[in-house]
């Protein structure tokens, strides 16, 4: 068969490409620099990757007929993940179907540490060799700079050293990492030394650049984890590596592209060269670290969910293809268990949960998975619950990431008032907005204890008319209209969305309740609940309590600590003690398998109820 090439233009960018016959649309758009939002991993079940097609295209699939309205079908709207190029085509990609940079929230609690990074740069005018004192050049370096006796140089550095000493008049800068001589540079470059703290999240990659010479933060940036095109959660990504021959390579390449975007951003902000970064510390859940390092994660997908590695790991940057100095050190923090990873270890450091301060404290890092940590005396316990991707927009009819256009706060008074990120026209609902509207519908009596959305005929007569009028019928059992977008289309919360919210809040609350129960801790004993993660930093405390997402604590006992994982990664970058402490945490912490406890089914059934419903 003759090889066919088609012309594809991507709008509104105006990018024109020559594309092979039957190339997937997601690949075409990736080549054009556009990452589609595909929380379902390209399975055609979330409906988030809508594009408009002009030209030749394949017939509608059954999945598309179920997710696209008749009006959308008539307008040429298709699901990008379901399409292949079959002819010359114009593809228009709406903003709502793209993944872009999200808000970055740093945080942690205040703690004093001794600044003692293992990474350092030292300038030296090395003494010339003499017959009276002829020693190896590495030994000469040890003596001249009074360095540790076990300083080592590998073969590549030894080869480099001989050449540089000859051409630099023995004026060199040494890049040191503990007892290793990482590299040698001619002249005095001692002030150009940076480290990068990374948090590889399922949804977002965040990086913080630090000047190692001064200990000062320099820049921070984030990027969408491009692995999201292969699935929104870790299980779907593990399955992708199993079901596709190139799956592991695809996923590692995707996350490396995201990390590179972060590196490009922070180095541009700081006006430095990427080669001036000599170490990266990396936190992330267990699956993310396996994929980042190119380690097959399939053992995490089946019982008993064990990782290939759990210890901290140091890797040369060139082995990973990470875009910092090729001889730089990449330090992966240790994992606790299959679904409690290095990001939890980092959060424990950021929140000072590695130390007993006499209080009973809870930490909840809320994301696709919710990791929960309890500290009481010498007890340190952790568990993980599968909250699902509802809080990040997946499986919610008009759900979206926390990007401009996302409804992030909702209040019901005489009418529905919404706050939109970016102060622009609303496009959908992000996690904090989802919590707000769920809690508000409960407060005014539009949702009952079982999570059922009442019809206009069932609700109390005291409900304001403008609120009542927002209840509409749909094929899921009812919906509430929050707002209209720029095209005057309804943005709704449906009965099916309410069920997704119910499942997510039920899973998180079950984890909290069972962790307390297994530790023998009553809720009244809890002195502080720390909420971590990008989503956790924006939820309204009172609404989270009304929803039953978190226990009913006095609001002054609930604190926001932001992206604790990247803060913990920074602490490990800044201090040997924190690096050692991270290893101790992973070794001594008790991991509770929540779903396998005898109390799980009953606790989950109770957590699914909306106890604060007024109907």
LOFITOR-230419 format. One line per field, with one value per residue (C-alpha): y, z, x; residue in three letters. Coordinates in Angstrom, 1 decimal. Layout:
<atoms>
py (Y,...) .
pz (Z,...) .
px (X,...) .
r (ALA,...) .
</atoms>
This chain:
<atoms>
py (0.0,3.4,5.4,8.3,11.7,14.2,17.9,18.9,22.5,23.1,26.2,28.8,28.4,28.0,25.2,23.1,19.5,16.6,13.5,9.8,8.1,6.8,8.8,9.3,12.9,13.1,12.4,15.1,17.7,16.7,17.4,20.8,21.4,20.9,18.5,17.3,16.9,13.2,12.2,8.8,8.0,8.1,5.5,7.8,7.9,11.3,13.6,16.2,16.2,17.8,19.2,20.7,18.9,20.3,18.1,14.3,12.3,8.9,8.1,8.8,6.0,4.7,6.4,9.7,9.4,8.8,11.8,14.4,16.2,16.2,19.9,19.2,16.4,18.7,21.3,18.8,18.3,15.1,13.4,13.8,10.6,8.6,9.9,9.1,11.2,9.9,12.9,16.6,18.2,21.4,20.8,23.5,22.9,24.9,26.1,23.9,20.8,21.7,21.1,24.1,25.4,25.2,27.3,26.5,26.6,26.1,25.8,23.6,24.6,26.7,24.6,25.5,23.3,23.5,24.4,21.7,20.6,17.7,19.6,22.3,24.1,25.0,27.1,26.2,27.2,23.7,23.6,22.2,18.8,18.5,15.7,16.1,15.7,13.9,12.6,11.8,14.8,13.6,13.4,16.8,18.2,16.6,18.2,21.6,22.1,20.0,17.7,14.4,11.5,9.3,11.7,9.7,10.5,8.1,7.3,10.0,12.7,11.4,11.7,15.2,16.3,15.6,17.6,20.6,20.9,21.1,23.9,26.0,26.8,24.6,27.1,25.0,24.8,21.4,20.2,18.1,15.8,14.3,12.1,12.3,14.6,15.1,17.2,19.8,23.1,25.5,28.8,30.2,29.2,28.6,31.0,29.2,26.3,25.4,22.6,21.7,20.3,18.4,16.9,14.5,14.5,12.4,15.6,18.2,18.5,21.3,22.4,24.9,26.2,26.9,28.8,26.3,29.0,31.1,28.8,31.2,30.2,31.5,30.4,28.0,26.6,23.9,21.9,19.4,15.9,14.8,11.2,12.3,11.5,7.9,7.9,10.1,7.8,5.5,2.3,3.2,4.2,0.9,-0.9,1.1,-0.2,-3.8,-3.6,-1.7,-2.8,0.8,1.7,2.2,4.3,6.4,7.2,8.0,10.2,12.0,12.8,13.9,16.3,17.8,18.1,19.7,22.3,23.1,23.2,25.6,27.8,28.1,28.6,31.3,33.1,32.9,33.7,30.7,27.7,24.3,23.0,25.1,22.7,19.9,18.1,17.4,15.9,14.1,13.3,11.6,8.7,5.2,4.7,8.2,7.6,4.2,5.7,8.7,6.3,4.0,1.1,-1.3,-0.6,-3.7,-5.2,-2.1,-3.1,-6.4,-7.8,-7.4,-4.1,-4.1,-1.7,-2.8,-0.3,1.6,2.9,6.3,6.1,8.3,8.4,10.3,12.8,11.6,8.1,9.5,12.1,14.8,18.3,19.5,19.1,15.5,14.6,16.0,13.9,12.9,11.9,10.0,10.1,6.8,5.3,3.9,1.3,0.7,3.5,5.6,7.1,9.6,12.5,11.5,11.2,14.7,16.0,14.5,16.5,19.7,19.5,18.4,15.1,13.4,14.9,14.5,17.9,16.6,17.1,14.7,15.7,14.5,15.3,14.8,15.2,15.3,14.4,11.5,9.4,10.8,10.0,10.4,10.5,10.4,11.5,10.8,10.4,7.8,6.6,7.5,5.9,6.3,5.1,5.8,5.9,6.1,9.3,9.2,12.0,13.9,16.7,17.2,17.4,13.8,12.1,15.4,16.6,20.1,19.4,20.8,21.5,24.7,26.8,30.2,29.8,27.3,28.0,27.7,29.0,28.9,30.5,30.0,33.0,34.4,33.1,31.2,33.3,31.9,32.9,32.1,31.7,34.5,36.6,35.5,33.7,30.4,27.2,24.5,23.5,22.7,20.7,23.5,24.6,21.1,20.9,24.3,23.5,20.1,21.6,24.5,22.2,20.2,23.4,24.7,21.3,20.3,17.1,14.5,12.2,9.6,12.1,12.3,15.6,16.6,17.7,21.1,19.3,17.7,20.7,23.0,26.0,28.4,27.9,31.2,31.1,31.8,28.8,26.6,27.6,26.3,22.7,21.1,17.6,15.6,11.9,11.4,12.1,15.9,18.7,22.2,25.0,27.0,29.4,29.8,29.9,32.5,30.6,30.7,27.0,25.7,24.6,22.1,19.8,16.6,13.8,11.6,14.2,14.2,10.5,10.9,13.6,11.2,8.4,10.7,12.2,8.8,7.3,10.1,10.2,6.4,6.7,9.3,7.5,4.1,5.6,7.2,4.0,1.7,4.1,4.2,8.0,9.8,12.7,15.0,14.3,15.7,19.0,19.8,18.6,19.8,19.9,19.6,19.5,22.1,21.1,20.8,24.4,25.9,24.0,25.9,24.4,24.8,23.4,20.4,19.7,20.1,17.7,15.2,15.2,16.0,15.5,18.1,20.0,23.6,25.6,27.0,23.4,23.0,24.5,24.7,23.8,23.9,21.7,20.0,17.4,20.0,21.8,18.4,17.9,21.3,20.3,17.2,19.4,21.8,19.5,16.1,15.7,15.9,13.3,10.9,11.7,10.8,7.3,6.9,7.9,5.3,2.7,3.3,4.4,1.9,1.5,0.6,-1.2,0.5,-1.5,-4.8,-3.9,-5.8,-2.4,-1.1,-1.9,-0.6,2.5,3.3,2.8,5.3,7.8,7.8,9.4,13.1,13.4,17.2,17.1,19.1,16.8) .
pz (0.0,-0.9,2.1,2.8,4.2,5.3,6.0,9.4,10.7,14.4,15.5,16.9,16.8,13.0,13.2,10.0,10.1,7.7,9.3,8.5,7.8,11.0,13.4,16.6,17.2,20.7,19.0,16.4,19.0,21.2,18.2,17.9,21.6,22.9,25.6,25.7,28.9,29.1,32.8,31.7,30.0,26.5,27.1,25.9,29.2,30.6,27.7,28.6,25.3,23.0,19.7,16.6,13.3,9.8,6.9,6.7,9.8,11.0,11.9,15.5,17.9,20.4,23.2,21.5,20.8,24.6,25.7,23.0,22.6,19.3,18.9,19.5,17.0,14.4,15.0,14.4,18.0,18.6,21.4,20.5,22.2,19.9,16.6,14.0,11.0,7.8,5.6,5.3,8.5,10.5,14.3,16.7,20.3,22.9,26.0,28.2,26.5,27.2,30.2,31.2,34.2,37.5,40.6,42.8,46.6,48.8,52.5,55.4,59.0,60.5,61.6,62.2,60.7,60.4,56.8,55.8,52.2,50.9,47.7,47.7,45.3,46.3,44.4,44.7,43.3,43.6,44.6,41.9,42.4,43.7,44.0,47.7,48.0,44.9,45.6,43.4,42.2,44.2,47.3,46.5,46.4,49.7,51.4,49.7,50.7,53.9,52.6,54.1,53.8,51.9,49.0,45.8,42.1,39.5,36.2,34.2,36.8,36.9,33.1,33.3,36.1,34.3,31.3,33.2,35.5,32.4,30.7,33.7,35.4,38.3,39.1,39.4,41.1,42.6,42.7,45.8,47.1,50.4,49.7,46.0,43.6,41.0,38.5,38.1,36.3,35.2,37.0,39.8,39.3,43.0,43.2,40.4,42.4,42.5,43.6,42.5,44.8,42.9,43.7,41.0,41.5,39.6,38.2,38.6,38.7,41.0,41.2,43.6,42.7,45.5,45.5,47.4,48.1,50.0,50.9,49.3,47.3,43.8,41.7,41.6,38.7,37.9,34.9,34.2,34.5,30.8,31.9,32.4,28.7,29.6,32.6,35.4,38.3,39.1,38.4,34.9,34.3,35.8,33.4,30.5,31.2,31.3,28.2,25.9,24.9,25.0,27.9,30.5,28.0,27.1,30.7,31.6,28.6,29.4,33.0,31.9,29.4,32.3,34.5,31.7,31.4,35.1,34.7,31.7,33.6,36.9,35.0,32.9,35.9,37.7,34.6,35.0,32.9,33.6,33.9,37.1,38.8,40.4,42.4,42.3,45.2,44.2,46.1,44.7,45.3,44.9,41.4,40.2,41.4,39.7,36.4,36.8,37.3,34.5,36.9,35.9,38.4,37.6,41.1,42.5,40.5,42.1,45.6,47.9,46.1,46.8,45.2,43.5,45.6,48.8,50.0,49.0,45.7,44.2,40.4,38.1,36.1,32.7,33.5,33.6,30.9,33.4,32.0,34.7,34.9,33.4,36.4,38.9,41.6,41.6,45.0,45.2,48.7,50.3,50.0,52.9,51.1,47.7,48.1,50.7,49.0,49.2,49.0,52.3,53.8,52.5,53.9,57.3,57.3,56.2,58.9,61.6,62.1,62.5,66.0,69.0,70.3,72.9,70.7,68.8,65.2,61.9,58.4,55.3,51.9,49.7,46.0,43.7,46.6,50.2,52.4,56.1,58.9,62.7,65.3,69.0,71.3,69.8,67.5,63.8,61.6,58.0,55.5,52.0,50.7,47.0,46.9,43.1,40.7,41.4,43.2,40.1,37.7,36.4,36.2,37.1,34.2,34.2,36.3,35.5,37.0,39.1,36.1,34.9,34.3,37.1,39.7,43.0,45.5,45.8,48.1,48.1,49.4,47.6,44.5,43.5,43.8,42.3,42.4,39.3,39.1,36.9,37.2,33.8,32.4,34.1,32.2,34.8,38.5,40.3,43.6,46.1,44.2,44.2,48.0,48.3,46.1,47.7,51.2,50.3,48.7,52.0,54.0,52.2,52.0,48.4,49.2,51.7,54.0,51.3,48.7,46.7,45.0,45.6,42.8,42.9,44.1,47.1,48.5,51.4,50.5,52.1,49.4,47.4,44.0,42.2,43.9,43.2,39.5,39.2,39.7,36.3,35.0,33.2,32.5,35.7,38.1,38.3,38.2,39.8,37.5,39.0,36.2,32.4,30.3,27.7,25.1,27.5,28.2,31.6,34.1,36.4,39.2,38.4,40.6,39.1,40.1,43.6,43.8,42.7,45.4,47.9,47.1,47.3,50.7,52.0,51.2,52.8,55.9,56.3,56.2,58.9,61.2,60.9,61.5,64.7,65.7,65.2,67.1,70.0,69.6,70.2,68.0,71.1,71.6,68.2,68.7,65.0,61.6,58.8,55.3,52.6,48.8,46.2,46.6,50.4,50.6,49.0,50.5,52.9,56.4,57.4,54.2,54.4,57.9,56.8,53.9,56.2,54.3,57.5,61.2,63.2,64.8,65.9,62.9,64.8,65.1,61.3,59.4,55.7,54.9,51.1,48.9,51.8,49.5,47.7,50.9,52.4,49.2,49.8,53.4,52.1,49.6,52.3,55.1,55.5,58.8,56.9,54.4,57.2,58.9,55.8,55.8,59.5,58.9,56.1,58.4,61.6,60.5,60.8,57.6,58.0,55.1,55.6,53.0,54.6,58.2,59.5,60.2,56.7,55.1,58.0,58.4,54.6,54.6,57.5,55.9,52.7,54.6,54.8,58.5,58.4,55.8,57.0,55.1) .
px (0.0,1.3,2.6,0.2,1.1,-1.6,-1.4,-2.7,-3.1,-3.5,-5.5,-5.3,-1.5,-1.5,1.1,1.2,2.5,3.0,1.6,1.6,-1.8,-3.5,-1.2,-3.1,-4.3,-2.7,0.7,0.0,-0.8,2.1,4.4,2.7,3.5,0.0,-0.8,-4.4,-6.2,-6.9,-7.5,-8.9,-5.6,-7.0,-9.7,-12.5,-14.4,-13.9,-14.8,-12.1,-10.2,-12.7,-11.4,-13.1,-12.4,-12.6,-11.8,-11.6,-12.1,-13.3,-16.9,-18.0,-17.3,-19.9,-17.9,-18.1,-21.9,-22.4,-20.2,-20.9,-24.2,-26.0,-25.1,-21.5,-21.5,-23.1,-20.4,-17.5,-16.6,-14.7,-12.7,-9.0,-8.0,-10.3,-9.1,-6.5,-5.5,-7.1,-6.8,-6.0,-7.4,-7.8,-7.9,-9.0,-8.1,-10.1,-8.3,-10.6,-9.1,-5.4,-3.2,-1.2,0.8,-1.0,-0.7,2.3,1.8,4.9,4.6,5.6,6.0,8.7,11.7,15.3,17.9,21.7,22.5,24.9,24.4,26.5,27.1,29.8,32.2,35.7,38.2,41.9,45.3,46.8,50.5,52.8,54.2,57.8,60.3,60.4,56.6,55.3,51.8,48.8,46.8,43.7,45.8,47.2,43.6,42.8,45.9,45.5,41.8,42.0,39.3,38.2,40.6,38.2,37.6,37.2,37.4,36.0,37.6,35.9,36.9,40.5,40.8,39.2,41.5,44.8,43.7,42.3,45.3,47.6,45.5,44.4,47.7,46.4,43.7,40.6,37.2,36.2,32.6,32.3,29.5,30.2,33.3,33.0,34.7,31.9,33.8,36.6,36.2,39.0,39.3,37.1,33.4,32.7,29.7,27.9,26.5,22.8,20.5,17.0,14.3,11.7,8.3,7.1,3.3,0.8,-0.7,2.0,5.8,7.1,10.7,12.4,15.9,18.3,21.6,23.8,26.5,24.1,21.2,18.7,15.7,16.0,13.1,10.1,8.1,5.6,4.5,1.7,3.0,2.8,2.3,-1.3,-1.9,-1.4,-3.8,-4.8,-3.9,-1.0,-2.8,-3.7,0.0,1.2,-1.2,0.1,3.7,2.4,0.2,2.6,6.1,7.4,5.2,8.0,10.0,7.0,6.2,9.8,10.2,6.9,7.9,11.4,9.8,7.8,10.9,12.8,10.1,10.6,14.4,14.0,11.7,13.7,17.0,15.5,14.1,17.5,19.5,21.8,22.9,21.4,24.9,25.3,22.8,24.8,22.2,18.5,16.6,13.4,10.2,7.2,4.9,6.4,5.1,6.2,9.8,9.9,8.8,11.1,14.1,13.0,12.3,9.4,6.6,4.5,5.0,3.1,0.0,-0.7,-0.9,1.1,2.0,5.7,8.2,11.4,13.3,12.4,15.8,17.1,19.0,21.7,22.1,24.3,22.2,23.6,22.2,18.7,19.1,18.2,19.0,21.3,25.1,25.7,27.9,25.4,23.9,20.2,19.0,15.7,14.2,13.2,9.7,7.7,5.5,3.8,1.3,3.0,6.0,8.9,6.5,5.1,8.6,9.2,5.9,6.8,10.1,8.4,5.8,8.3,6.4,9.8,10.1,7.9,6.8,4.4,1.3,-0.9,-0.8,-2.4,-1.1,-3.3,-1.7,-4.8,-4.5,-5.4,-4.2,-4.5,-1.6,-2.3,0.3,-0.3,2.3,1.7,4.7,7.0,4.2,4.5,1.9,0.9,-1.7,-2.9,-6.4,-7.4,-9.4,-9.6,-9.1,-12.4,-10.6,-8.4,-11.4,-11.5,-14.9,-16.6,-18.8,-17.3,-14.3,-10.9,-7.5,-6.9,-6.3,-7.6,-11.3,-11.8,-14.5,-12.6,-15.2,-19.0,-21.5,-25.3,-27.2,-30.2,-28.4,-25.2,-22.1,-18.8,-15.2,-13.1,-9.4,-7.9,-11.1,-12.3,-15.3,-15.8,-15.0,-15.4,-15.0,-11.7,-11.3,-11.9,-15.0,-16.3,-16.0,-17.7,-20.7,-21.1,-21.1,-23.3,-25.9,-25.9,-26.2,-29.3,-31.0,-30.6,-28.7,-29.8,-27.8,-27.4,-26.1,-29.3,-29.9,-33.5,-35.8,-37.6,-40.7,-38.9,-37.1,-38.2,-40.3,-37.9,-35.3,-34.9,-36.4,-33.1,-31.5,-34.6,-34.5,-30.9,-32.1,-32.5,-33.2,-30.5,-29.8,-27.9,-30.8,-30.6,-28.1,-27.4,-26.4,-23.5,-22.8,-22.6,-19.5,-18.5,-20.7,-23.6,-23.4,-24.4,-21.6,-23.3,-22.8,-24.7,-26.0,-23.2,-20.7,-22.1,-21.5,-17.9,-17.4,-19.1,-16.7,-13.6,-14.6,-15.6,-12.2,-10.2,-12.4,-12.1,-8.3,-8.3,-10.8,-9.1,-5.6,-6.9,-8.7,-5.7,-3.4,-5.9,-6.3,-9.6,-10.5,-10.6,-6.9,-5.9,-4.1,-3.5,-4.5,-2.1,-3.6,-1.0,-1.0,-2.1,-5.7,-5.5,-4.2,-7.3,-10.2,-12.5,-12.1,-15.7,-17.0,-14.6,-16.0,-19.6,-18.9,-17.4,-14.1,-12.2,-13.2,-15.0,-12.1,-12.0,-10.8,-7.8,-6.5,-6.5,-3.6,-2.6,1.0,1.0,3.2,5.0,6.6,8.7,9.5,10.8,12.8,14.4,15.3,17.0,18.9,20.0,21.1,22.8,20.9,17.6,18.8,19.7,16.4,14.5,16.1,15.2,11.6,11.1,12.6,10.7,7.3,4.4,2.4,-1.3,-3.0,-6.4,-8.3,-7.2,-8.3,-11.4,-13.1,-12.7,-16.1,-18.1,-16.0,-16.2,-20.0,-20.3,-17.9,-20.0,-22.9,-23.4,-24.1,-24.5,-27.3,-30.4,-32.9) .
r (UNK,UNK,UNK,UNK,UNK,UNK,UNK,UNK,UNK,UNK,UNK,UNK,UNK,UNK,UNK,UNK,UNK,UNK,UNK,UNK,UNK,UNK,UNK,UNK,UNK,UNK,UNK,UNK,UNK,UNK,UNK,UNK,UNK,UNK,UNK,UNK,UNK,UNK,UNK,UNK,UNK,UNK,UNK,UNK,UNK,UNK,UNK,UNK,UNK,UNK,UNK,UNK,UNK,UNK,UNK,UNK,UNK,UNK,UNK,UNK,UNK,UNK,UNK,UNK,UNK,UNK,UNK,UNK,UNK,UNK,UNK,UNK,UNK,UNK,UNK,UNK,UNK,UNK,UNK,UNK,UNK,UNK,UNK,UNK,UNK,UNK,UNK,UNK,UNK,UNK,UNK,UNK,UNK,UNK,UNK,UNK,UNK,UNK,UNK,UNK,UNK,UNK,UNK,UNK,UNK,UNK,UNK,UNK,UNK,UNK,UNK,UNK,UNK,UNK,UNK,UNK,UNK,UNK,UNK,UNK,UNK,UNK,UNK,UNK,UNK,UNK,UNK,UNK,UNK,UNK,UNK,UNK,UNK,UNK,UNK,UNK,UNK,UNK,UNK,UNK,UNK,UNK,UNK,UNK,UNK,UNK,UNK,UNK,UNK,UNK,UNK,UNK,UNK,UNK,UNK,UNK,UNK,UNK,UNK,UNK,UNK,UNK,UNK,UNK,UNK,UNK,UNK,UNK,UNK,UNK,UNK,UNK,UNK,UNK,UNK,UNK,UNK,UNK,UNK,UNK,UNK,UNK,UNK,UNK,UNK,UNK,UNK,UNK,UNK,UNK,UNK,UNK,UNK,UNK,UNK,UNK,UNK,UNK,UNK,UNK,UNK,UNK,UNK,UNK,UNK,UNK,UNK,UNK,UNK,UNK,UNK,UNK,UNK,UNK,UNK,UNK,UNK,UNK,UNK,UNK,UNK,UNK,UNK,UNK,UNK,UNK,UNK,UNK,UNK,UNK,UNK,UNK,UNK,UNK,UNK,UNK,UNK,UNK,UNK,UNK,UNK,UNK,UNK,UNK,UNK,UNK,UNK,UNK,UNK,UNK,UNK,UNK,UNK,UNK,UNK,UNK,UNK,UNK,UNK,UNK,UNK,UNK,UNK,UNK,UNK,UNK,UNK,UNK,UNK,UNK,UNK,UNK,UNK,UNK,UNK,UNK,UNK,UNK,UNK,UNK,UNK,UNK,UNK,UNK,UNK,UNK,UNK,UNK,UNK,UNK,UNK,UNK,UNK,UNK,UNK,UNK,UNK,UNK,UNK,UNK,UNK,UNK,UNK,UNK,UNK,UNK,UNK,UNK,UNK,UNK,UNK,UNK,UNK,UNK,UNK,UNK,UNK,UNK,UNK,UNK,UNK,UNK,UNK,UNK,UNK,UNK,UNK,UNK,UNK,UNK,UNK,UNK,UNK,UNK,UNK,UNK,UNK,UNK,UNK,UNK,UNK,UNK,UNK,UNK,UNK,UNK,UNK,UNK,UNK,UNK,UNK,UNK,UNK,UNK,UNK,UNK,UNK,UNK,UNK,UNK,UNK,UNK,UNK,UNK,UNK,UNK,UNK,UNK,UNK,UNK,UNK,UNK,UNK,UNK,UNK,UNK,UNK,UNK,UNK,UNK,UNK,UNK,UNK,UNK,UNK,UNK,UNK,UNK,UNK,UNK,UNK,UNK,UNK,UNK,UNK,UNK,UNK,UNK,UNK,UNK,UNK,UNK,UNK,UNK,UNK,UNK,UNK,UNK,UNK,UNK,UNK,UNK,UNK,UNK,UNK,UNK,UNK,UNK,UNK,UNK,UNK,UNK,UNK,UNK,UNK,UNK,UNK,UNK,UNK,UNK,UNK,UNK,UNK,UNK,UNK,UNK,UNK,UNK,UNK,UNK,UNK,UNK,UNK,UNK,UNK,UNK,UNK,UNK,UNK,UNK,UNK,UNK,UNK,UNK,UNK,UNK,UNK,UNK,UNK,UNK,UNK,UNK,UNK,UNK,UNK,UNK,UNK,UNK,UNK,UNK,UNK,UNK,UNK,UNK,UNK,UNK,UNK,UNK,UNK,UNK,UNK,UNK,UNK,UNK,UNK,UNK,UNK,UNK,UNK,UNK,UNK,UNK,UNK,UNK,UNK,UNK,UNK,UNK,UNK,UNK,UNK,UNK,UNK,UNK,UNK,UNK,UNK,UNK,UNK,UNK,UNK,UNK,UNK,UNK,UNK,UNK,UNK,UNK,UNK,UNK,UNK,UNK,UNK,UNK,UNK,UNK,UNK,UNK,UNK,UNK,UNK,UNK,UNK,UNK,UNK,UNK,UNK,UNK,UNK,UNK,UNK,UNK,UNK,UNK,UNK,UNK,UNK,UNK,UNK,UNK,UNK,UNK,UNK,UNK,UNK,UNK,UNK,UNK,UNK,UNK,UNK,UNK,UNK,UNK,UNK,UNK,UNK,UNK,UNK,UNK,UNK,UNK,UNK,UNK,UNK,UNK,UNK,UNK,UNK,UNK,UNK,UNK,UNK,UNK,UNK,UNK,UNK,UNK,UNK,UNK,UNK,UNK,UNK,UNK,UNK,UNK,UNK,UNK,UNK,UNK,UNK,UNK,UNK,UNK,UNK,UNK,UNK,UNK,UNK,UNK,UNK,UNK,UNK,UNK,UNK) .
</atoms>
